[in-house]
Amino acid sequence: MKPTHTFGLFFQDADPQKLRGSPIAHVYVKVSRQHAYAEDLRLITPDCATMDEMDTCIGKLIADLERVRAEARGRFARPHRVPRKPKK
């Protein structure tokens, strides 16, 4: 599978110490850009001057998210240990 560029998968297996029976997954932003004209925003595309450029960037973001989805499916498909209560 191709590596992702903008997005990543954070995956944490079930934790028997915390009695959490299910894994937890999140999508995170790997890279972002900042520009003076958008100081408070985390931008995830380069500058796009035309609709074709914007469409290409959006297509790449969608492909990136599809790779993250495929990775998550694989991780969730693995058997996970169900935590047991600690003995007193």
C-alpha positions in Angstrom: 0.0 0.0 0.0 1.3 3.5 -0.8 2.1 5.7 2.1 -0.2 8.6 2.9 1.1 12.2 2.6 -1.4 14.4 4.4 -3.4 12.1 6.7 -2.4 9.3 9.0 -4.0 6.6 11.1 -3.5 6.6 14.9 -4.6 3.1 16.1 -4.5 1.9 19.7 -5.3 -1.7 20.5 -7.5 -2.6 23.4 -5.9 -1.9 26.8 -6.4 -4.5 29.5 -5.1 -2.2 32.2 -7.8 0.4 31.5 -10.5 -2.3 30.9 -11.2 -0.9 27.4 -12.5 -3.7 25.3 -12.3 -2.1 21.9 -9.4 -0.5 20.0 -9.5 3.2 19.3 -8.7 4.8 15.9 -8.3 8.4 14.8 -7.4 10.1 11.5 -4.7 12.8 12.0 -3.2 15.5 9.9 0.4 14.7 9.1 1.3 17.9 7.4 -0.2 21.4 7.2 0.9 24.7 5.9 0.5 28.2 7.3 0.5 31.4 5.3 0.4 35.0 6.6 -3.0 35.5 4.9 -4.5 32.5 6.8 -2.7 32.7 10.1 -5.3 30.8 12.2 -5.9 28.0 9.7 -4.1 24.8 9.2 -4.1 24.4 5.4 -3.8 20.9 3.9 -3.4 21.9 0.2 -0.8 23.9 -1.6 -1.9 27.2 -3.3 -4.5 26.4 -6.0 -4.9 29.1 -8.7 -7.4 27.2 -10.8 -10.3 24.9 -10.3 -8.3 22.1 -12.1 -5.6 22.5 -9.5 -8.1 22.5 -6.7 -9.8 19.4 -8.1 -6.5 17.6 -8.3 -5.6 18.5 -4.7 -9.0 17.3 -3.5 -8.6 14.0 -5.4 -5.2 13.5 -3.7 -6.8 14.1 -0.3 -9.6 11.6 -1.1 -7.0 9.0 -2.2 -5.0 9.7 1.0 -8.1 9.1 3.1 -9.0 6.0 1.2 -5.5 4.6 2.1 -6.1 5.5 5.7 -9.5 3.7 5.5 -7.9 0.6 4.1 -5.2 0.6 6.8 -7.9 1.0 9.5 -10.0 -1.9 8.0 -6.9 -4.1 8.2 -6.2 -3.1 11.8 -9.8 -3.6 12.9 -9.9 -7.0 11.2 -7.1 -8.3 13.3 -8.2 -10.3 16.4 -8.1 -8.1 19.5 -7.7 -9.3 23.0 -10.7 -8.6 25.2 -9.4 -7.1 28.5 -10.1 -9.0 31.7 -10.8 -7.4 35.0 -7.6 -7.4 37.2 -7.6 -9.9 40.1 -8.0 -8.5 43.5 
